Amino acid sequence: MSRRRAIEYDCPVRDVLDRIGDAWSVLLVIELAKGPCRFNALRRVIEGISQRMLAVTLRNLERDGLVSRSVLDLSPPQVEYALTDRGQSLFATIRQLASWADEHQPGIRASRAAYDAARSESV
């Protein structure tokens, strides 16, 4: 009989999923895959994200080398964000996941409804 071990703290999978496992990071990568974008434009298109959460998420993505930040020489200065090559490679994986989600979401919703109906009948 094999025993499961907890995933180690320095596990690469856990480390990366901690960053990209939140919805804001994934949504920002998807949006930035369309091309560079300014902070306020990102805030307008990512529905529900607060200014603070957008700033924190972009900073974390930049720290991980997934997003680059450029100060534009305008008056007043503005900041533009873009995916790095590493960010583009992550987007390729996210695109596969999004395709899987598009294909399987109707079945998942049907399974949820059947599960919930069965549970409500047994109560």
C-alpha positions as CSV (number, residue, x, y, z in Angstrom):
1,M,0.0,0.0,0.0
2,S,1.5,3.3,-1.0
3,R,1.2,6.4,1.1
4,R,0.5,9.8,-0.4
5,R,2.9,12.5,0.5
6,A,2.1,16.2,0.8
7,I,3.4,18.1,-2.2
8,E,6.6,19.8,-1.0
9,Y,6.7,23.6,-0.6
10,D,9.3,24.1,-3.3
11,C,7.4,21.9,-5.8
12,P,7.5,23.7,-9.2
13,V,3.8,22.8,-9.9
14,R,2.6,24.2,-6.6
15,D,4.8,27.3,-7.0
16,V,3.5,28.1,-10.5
17,L,-0.1,27.3,-9.7
18,D,0.0,29.6,-6.7
19,R,0.7,32.4,-9.2
20,I,-1.5,31.5,-12.1
21,G,-4.2,29.7,-10.2
22,D,-6.1,32.9,-9.4
23,A,-8.7,34.1,-11.9
24,W,-7.2,37.6,-12.2
25,S,-3.8,36.4,-13.4
26,V,-5.4,34.2,-16.0
27,L,-7.7,36.9,-17.2
28,L,-4.9,39.4,-17.5
29,V,-2.7,37.0,-19.4
30,I,-5.6,36.4,-21.8
31,E,-6.2,40.1,-22.3
32,L,-2.5,40.9,-22.7
33,A,-2.2,38.2,-25.3
34,K,-4.2,40.5,-27.6
35,G,-1.4,43.0,-27.3
36,P,0.1,45.7,-25.0
37,C,-2.4,47.5,-22.9
38,R,-2.4,50.4,-20.5
39,F,-3.4,50.1,-16.8
40,N,-6.7,51.9,-17.0
41,A,-7.7,50.1,-20.2
42,L,-7.0,46.8,-18.4
43,R,-9.2,47.9,-15.5
44,R,-12.0,48.7,-17.9
45,V,-12.0,45.3,-19.7
46,I,-11.4,43.0,-16.7
47,E,-14.8,43.3,-15.1
48,G,-14.9,43.3,-11.3
49,I,-11.2,43.8,-10.6
50,S,-10.3,46.6,-8.2
51,Q,-7.5,49.1,-8.9
52,R,-5.5,47.7,-6.0
53,M,-6.0,44.0,-7.1
54,L,-5.0,44.9,-10.7
55,A,-1.9,46.6,-9.5
56,V,-0.9,43.7,-7.2
57,T,-1.6,41.1,-9.8
58,L,0.4,43.0,-12.5
59,R,3.3,43.4,-10.1
60,N,3.3,39.7,-9.3
61,L,3.1,38.8,-13.0
62,E,6.0,41.2,-13.7
63,R,8.0,39.7,-10.8
64,D,7.6,36.3,-12.3
65,G,8.8,37.5,-15.7
66,L,5.4,36.9,-17.4
67,V,4.6,40.6,-18.0
68,S,6.7,43.6,-18.8
69,R,6.0,47.1,-17.7
70,S,7.0,50.1,-19.9
71,V,6.6,53.8,-18.9
72,L,5.5,55.7,-22.0
73,D,7.0,59.1,-22.7
74,L,3.8,61.0,-22.6
75,S,2.4,63.9,-20.7
76,P,1.4,62.8,-18.1
77,P,3.5,59.6,-18.2
78,Q,1.5,56.4,-18.7
79,V,2.3,52.8,-18.1
80,E,1.8,50.0,-20.6
81,Y,1.9,46.3,-19.9
82,A,2.7,43.4,-22.3
83,L,3.3,39.7,-22.2
84,T,6.9,38.6,-22.2
85,D,8.0,35.5,-24.2
86,R,7.4,33.5,-21.1
87,G,4.0,35.0,-20.7
88,Q,3.2,34.2,-24.3
89,S,4.2,30.6,-23.7
90,L,1.9,30.5,-20.7
91,F,-0.9,31.9,-22.8
92,A,-0.5,28.9,-25.2
93,T,-1.2,26.6,-22.3
94,I,-4.1,28.8,-21.1
95,R,-5.6,28.8,-24.6
96,Q,-5.7,24.9,-24.5
97,L,-7.4,25.0,-21.1
98,A,-9.9,27.6,-22.4
99,S,-10.6,25.4,-25.4
100,W,-11.2,22.4,-23.1
101,A,-13.5,24.6,-20.9
102,D,-15.5,25.7,-23.9
103,E,-16.0,22.1,-25.1
104,H,-16.8,20.7,-21.7
105,Q,-18.7,23.4,-19.9
106,P,-22.2,22.3,-21.0
107,G,-21.5,18.8,-19.7
108,I,-20.1,20.1,-16.5
109,R,-23.2,22.3,-15.9
110,A,-25.5,19.3,-16.6
111,S,-23.5,17.2,-14.2
112,R,-23.8,19.9,-11.5
113,A,-27.5,20.2,-12.0
114,A,-28.0,16.4,-11.8
115,Y,-25.8,16.2,-8.7
116,D,-27.7,19.1,-7.0
117,A,-31.1,17.7,-8.0
118,A,-30.2,14.3,-6.6
119,R,-29.0,15.8,-3.3
120,S,-32.1,18.0,-2.9
121,E,-34.3,15.0,-3.4
122,S,-32.5,13.0,-0.7
123,V,-32.9,15.7,1.9
